[in-house]
Amino acid sequence: MAEVSEVLMSVLSTIRVPRPGDRVHKDECALSFSSPESEGGLYVCMNSFLGFGSQYVDRHHTRSGQRAYLHISRTRKAPKEDDENSGSGDPPKKKPTRLAIGIEGGFNVEQEQYEEEVKVVLFPDRQEVTSDDLATMPDVVRERVSLAMAGLMSADSVSHALQVQQWDGEVRAVSRHAVELKQLNNGTKIPPSGWRCEVCDLQENLWMNLSDGRVFCGRRYFDGSGGNNHALLHFQQTGHPLAVKLGTITPDGADVYSYDEDDMVLDPKLPEHLSHFGIDMMTMEKTEHTMTELEIAVNQRVGEWEVIQESGATLRPLSGPGLTGMKNLGNSCYLNSVMQVLFTVPDFQSKYVSNIDKIFNEAPSDPTQDFKTQVAKLGYGLLSGEYSKPAPDPGEGSEPSSEPRGDQVGIAARMFKALVGRGHPEFSTNRQQDAQEFLLHFINMVERNCRSGVNPSEAFRFLVEERIVCQQSQKAKYTQRVDYILQLPVPMDQATNTEELQEAERRREEADSSGAPPPAPVRACIPFTACMAALSEPETLTDFWSSAAQAKTTATKTTRFASFPDHMVIQVKKFTFGQDWVPKKLDVSIDVPDTLDLTALRGTGQQPGEELLPEVAPPPLMTPDVEVKAPVLDDSTVSQLCEMGFPLEACRKAVYYTGNTGIDAAMNWVMGHMDDPDFSAPLVLPGTSSAPGTTPTESISEEHLATIVSMGFSRDQATRALRATSNVLERAVDWIFSHLDDLESMEVSEGGRSAAESEGSREPPPGPKVRDGPGKYELFAFISHMGTSTMCGHYVCHIKKDQQWVIFNDQKVCASEKPPKDLGYLYFYRRVTE
């Protein structure tokens, strides 16, 4: 032990005690999905606080020279019986009674289900030092190491800090109707039991109106269960706002709903309001589930087969390479589905998984913040099969199920999710998101990080040809823009079951007016051919500025493919807005084919004898002074474009060069010029050398520059980062850490421009690189969404592997019996090679 003490003394200066703000990675390996629960445990560097599994800790020691690591190992405890009469002496496990996390009565995170062993390990000889061993060592060693160990164990891990620490979904406000509620003196007295709905005789989910004492059934749920909406209809007819759920009344309170406020509420005068109708709260017992309990039950069932389309079948669990589930980190099913599909694409496999050793060897000192490293880590985790193992039995004391559950240990992509979502107002949260928006966000990150190497997103990149014909001059204009997703319109007027839909609507209206139960919904059946026809038909532009007529006129726009990508992504535009601007989802079934031929949609370019519109920019809108002044731009259009994430100067140029003709024209200009070398450069007016009143550096915040420079970067590097991110500090910091290799190699020349930029100014880069080939495809994956909006619900994906459809539902991976190809949201096709 004296030898170990000497080694500790020699490395004492490298052992740090975590301070507030330090990032402590004690739950997940930086290069794999190993954790303290994994075989071999987790080694946390006591200097950088990075965590490493047993297969990567030697690599980190060799590269960094660090020798002291805190080894954390957790072993699952044997499950305790829940039965009160088990004789174990332990209280039974409490079921949650509040829709909350980290609050008494809420969901228990069950930190106590593991036995934890902690010790210091010294490399390269892996000498172990326990807390008991420290007691025999010199004071300076004991105190320093003990403080570091205690600090690491008490510090919040990065993954934990990113999650909601305490959340209460049950906080209810006092109803504004409660204090002054008018109750009718109609002689109504409610018996203590035996209640029925006055309309349909339903005996459960019953609500008593607190104004008149009448009893009706509650709302019908999305799956057809619940009531028949008669309590709601009674409110609509009478305006009596408050109702109490019978069966939930206890001396402690009850469920009270305000139809006017459309929410669960508190009624401070509830005992008085109940006694008006002969109900004594102090003698009532609970016989019905409260609304919170019902919602908790739903939350505990998230991810089970009853919430997906194949709920009627017993699905066979699958495991092995390429069949690894992903844990739901709280509404992360959109990310899980997208990444499962992307790592089926050979380009992503070869870029990140085949080169994983090279990527790890070239990773920066903090690999948790390196995009390539974290994507490679995720890809290997999904494809290797190392984490595709059945999940341990939950051990709830219940009998084991005879049916296979399909759950896997899977991988929890916390580090990846935190990195790709950092700085983004939506993807950095635990809210549900649109899978299509995340796919584009991730492709954008891939583009930014693959500027000087193989770019796997090229598999999806294609050119769109837009042909605009001026109806006044009959001259044409051709433009091309880059896209990654084909958005397919849904022509509801082309439904093949129109009569059935009309009959269903008629029956629904009758049920609403009579208070009868609503009829079963009918789904519109839309032919895929009708969707393609709607995509290819010409669009009329009523406010087009014609350079031939030098005026606004009408034009027609036809959209075609200028190239066909190796992999085609099709988004069915199911989500739209109602007349009240509330987002809604179209309930449609589309007969999406297994094979697709888009050859007929290839653009042909300028036709023989066709005249082109002159390449003249619309007249700038400016003050009529002799001196050229700043253009008068439509601020609302500029703002809309900026909100989409485009650089401010690019947005100003888009509005200027389209003559303030609206968001559509400006958006088309942006998409057509995104790859221009001066895309983000300041707007330069004709006859001037720079944008009026500005210089290339004036738009950069000096405060933001100083902040980034204080991190150790040069002013030129900080300027470059801010220019690339529209002067947004958080995004600039994200950008600069994602481009460390590029920035470190910058050779700054006189005038503040890098040699690379000077080189680029002499020889403009070529246009966007796209692949092209036949337009024939076969379906290999699709992502489905369940719910009323992209902001809620659940995503799963189906992927065809070895001619077998497989369903990936977070941690559950099973053979698909009846893949619901007609109900998908995003479809992924790959080119058929003849």
Secondary structure, DSSP 8 states (H G I E B T S, - for coil): -HHHHHHHHHHGGG-----TT--B--SS-SSSS--TTSTT-EEEETTT--EEETTTHHHHHHHH---EEEEEEEEE-------TTS-SSS-------SSEESSTTSB---GGGEEEEEEEEETTTTEEE-HHHHTTS-HHHHHHHHHHHHHHHHS-BHHHHHS-SSEES---EE-TTTTT-----S-----SS----TTT---SSEEEETTT--EEE--B-TTS-B--SHHHHHHHHH---EEEETT--BTTB--EEETTTTEEEE-TTHHHHHHTTT--GGG----S--HHHHHHHHHHTTTSGGGSTTTTS---B--STT---B---SS-HHHHHHHHHHTTSHHHIIIIITTHHHHHHT--S-GGG-HHHHHHHHHHHHHS-TT--B------SS---SS---BB--B--HHHHHHHHTT-TTTTSSS---HHHHHHHHHHHHHHH-TTS--GGGGT-EEEEEEEEETTT--EEEEEEEESEEEE---GGG-TTHHHHHHHHHHHHHHHHHT--------EEE-HHHHHHHHHS-EEEEEEEETTTTEEEEEEEEEEES---SEEEEEE--EEE-TTS-EEE--EEE---SEEE-GGGB---S-TT--B-----------SSSS-------HHHHHHHHHTT--HHHHHHHHHHTTT--HHHHHHHHHHHTT-TTTTS----TT-SSSTT--TTTTS-HHHHHHHHTTT--HHHHHHHHHHTTT-HHHHHHHHHHTHHHHHT--B-GGG-BHHHHHHHHS---S--------EEEEEEEEEEESSSTTSSEEEEEEEETTEEEEEETTEEEE-SS--GGGEEEEEEEE---
